[in-house]
């Protein structure tokens, strides 16, 4: 009974929110130019993903962004409802851009399949470079101020090769693959990213003192590539030291380039430094396509339907997407509205110390669009 | 003993063998006049610069009118939404060293593609080589292609010219090998290599075949330089047998110039050595309306540079807002085509054509009285009515 009452209430709330949204005036472009509408693949993901996507779509609608979404529900824990991977891949290859929530991954495999759905998607599209931009946001209380670093992670090989076997009962071997080609490629990506965004330093994170061959190859590839970029400082750091430096003095880092697993750990650690999984945006690049997704991979499944998730990360993903497709004007409008809401601090979600709901936050962003 | 052993162990670099990668120059190696085959092979190892459908390109504004023209290109690219990110590198013309140039070369190696104005070499020092030539040699851009076409409405002596000039870009008189063996006697070497001559001739014939051209004319002076130009001609003759559907003839350079100004329509594709190429290209540019219209493309096995067709700096008219931006815009369209962004290239080149032919907005060099910015504003106005998808027809390069 109480459940029914609650859902009824929520429906009303949503209805009122929708009405509020549509009274917001559209943003007029200064020139009379009609931009062609862009189609973007949308994967809501598990956990709070669909709620965040709803928030993003409302903001896009209110800002009059000429982007249409092509939604595909892709899920590993909900295989019955999931769209086919081939369809999703075809859609992303066609559109070249995708925005994606987090797809949750079960801890154990029931069918003996070692590759997760996320990994399959990455391998299909060759999304080799994961870029997570960790930045301190105004109005988010954290221990460290003015963090602004970019973590670039190789995400198609290394520990994620899904090559594991039990050669003798009780002994499991897991292969970590490092290739010169992919290491070169990620190193070049990192240096090109640094060049393009006027960054000064690239730090290679490794553990070559222990894994002399595997990480040694990665490190050597980075060193070789660094010679091509004499105007960018290059340094290397062992992963354990990196994590310590990260929590004690994170401002020393600019662009970091890492193999797969280290990158995953550092992404999450750095996200924690600036306010958690709800405020960090990321993107995965192949040569052809980009998938924008939150930087720290948490589905936040315990908050499903509670209307408490922070849409900041997803909105930042949206602004990055708009900049990628040459719509910087819309991107700036949404970003400044978002920053203003965070800066005012009146509407905050639970994770950054407030009591507001996802919907309140979205509405606040929409009211600040101008 | 133990000490010696350990020192040996330390000295041997770990993972010493493996994937070579040429990065910059070895110690003491100056900018060479041509690359050995081994060096060429080593250059291939650098992965391309395409990320998420966007390309990174090097932009070398150069001297004179270069910087202003580059601003126009960036305005138009931004407006048309071309998925290109430029890495701008300024080369200081007054500096004696080649640091900026080395950096520019490295940047082109990383990005694979560059858009370039003409770089000034101010230094009169005999050791200072032309930076433009150094750039081409270092990147092994062995062929220069200029497609000359008459523009309707631009005053010129001949109408309907359509000639493709294919010029050897690294050998020949530009080998930069000169010396004074006895006081008062200077010798300058002209180098023709079979390898480079055949690469260029093959490019010319392939180009003719790809674009349904009928004839290739090899321009030479083999009656005087029997060995060097003779080799160039012989290589072209030999290769022409592999392309039976394409007519091949040859013409001596002095006669070529006369034929060009009196009856240019007899030429289709022209295959030339370095110095003849620059002479012929300037003759033709003069015939159809001057230095401000045509674009040139430089190709090597791995890299491509796009620039205005005649390599003039235009220092005299810099900052006066009268430079003709069409040549540089055509070069940028060539670049978009090369990278596979055909839709953007098509829209921009249509806008250029409309401005020049339909709206007749001409700068003083082709008899108009409009400024450079008038042209750009008109192109932007035309583009504002066009719709271009941000990433149309992108193909893997």
HADDOCK unambig.tbl for C-alpha pairs under 7 A between the chains (distance, minus, plus):
assign (segid A and resid 33 and name CA) (segid B and resid 384 and name CA) 5.19 0.50 0.50
assign (segid A and resid 33 and name CA) (segid B and resid 385 and name CA) 6.58 0.50 0.50
assign (segid A and resid 35 and name CA) (segid B and resid 387 and name CA) 6.31 0.50 0.50
assign (segid A and resid 36 and name CA) (segid B and resid 387 and name CA) 5.59 0.50 0.50
assign (segid A and resid 36 and name CA) (segid B and resid 388 and name CA) 6.44 0.50 0.50
assign (segid A and resid 36 and name CA) (segid B and resid 389 and name CA) 6.12 0.50 0.50
assign (segid A and resid 185 and name CA) (segid B and resid 47 and name CA) 6.07 0.50 0.50
assign (segid A and resid 196 and name CA) (segid B and resid 87 and name CA) 6.79 0.50 0.50
assign (segid A and resid 227 and name CA) (segid B and resid 23 and name CA) 6.39 0.50 0.50
assign (segid A and resid 228 and name CA) (segid B and resid 23 and name CA) 5.99 0.50 0.50
assign (segid A and resid 228 and name CA) (segid B and resid 106 and name CA) 6.17 0.50 0.50
assign (segid A and resid 285 and name CA) (segid B and resid 51 and name CA) 6.19 0.50 0.50
assign (segid A and resid 285 and name CA) (segid B and resid 52 and name CA) 5.23 0.50 0.50
assign (segid A and resid 286 and name CA) (segid B and resid 51 and name CA) 6.04 0.50 0.50
assign (segid A and resid 286 and name CA) (segid B and resid 52 and name CA) 5.41 0.50 0.50
assign (segid A and resid 287 and name CA) (segid B and resid 50 and name CA) 5.09 0.50 0.50
assign (segid A and resid 287 and name CA) (segid B and resid 51 and name CA) 4.43 0.50 0.50
assign (segid A and resid 287 and name CA) (segid B and resid 52 and name CA) 5.04 0.50 0.50
assign (segid A and resid 287 and name CA) (segid B and resid 53 and name CA) 6.02 0.50 0.50
assign (segid A and resid 288 and name CA) (segid B and resid 51 and name CA) 6.38 0.50 0.50
assign (segid A and resid 288 and name CA) (segid B and resid 52 and name CA) 4.55 0.50 0.50
assign (segid A and resid 288 and name CA) (segid B and resid 53 and name CA) 4.31 0.50 0.50
assign (segid A and resid 289 and name CA) (segid B and resid 52 and name CA) 4.11 0.50 0.50
assign (segid A and resid 289 and name CA) (segid B and resid 53 and name CA) 5.71 0.50 0.50
assign (segid A and resid 290 and name CA) (segid B and resid 52 and name CA) 4.77 0.50 0.50
assign (segid A and resid 325 and name CA) (segid B and resid 390 and name CA) 5.79 0.50 0.50
assign (segid A and resid 326 and name CA) (segid B and resid 81 and name CA) 5.56 0.50 0.50
assign (segid A and resid 326 and name CA) (segid B and resid 390 and name CA) 6.88 0.50 0.50
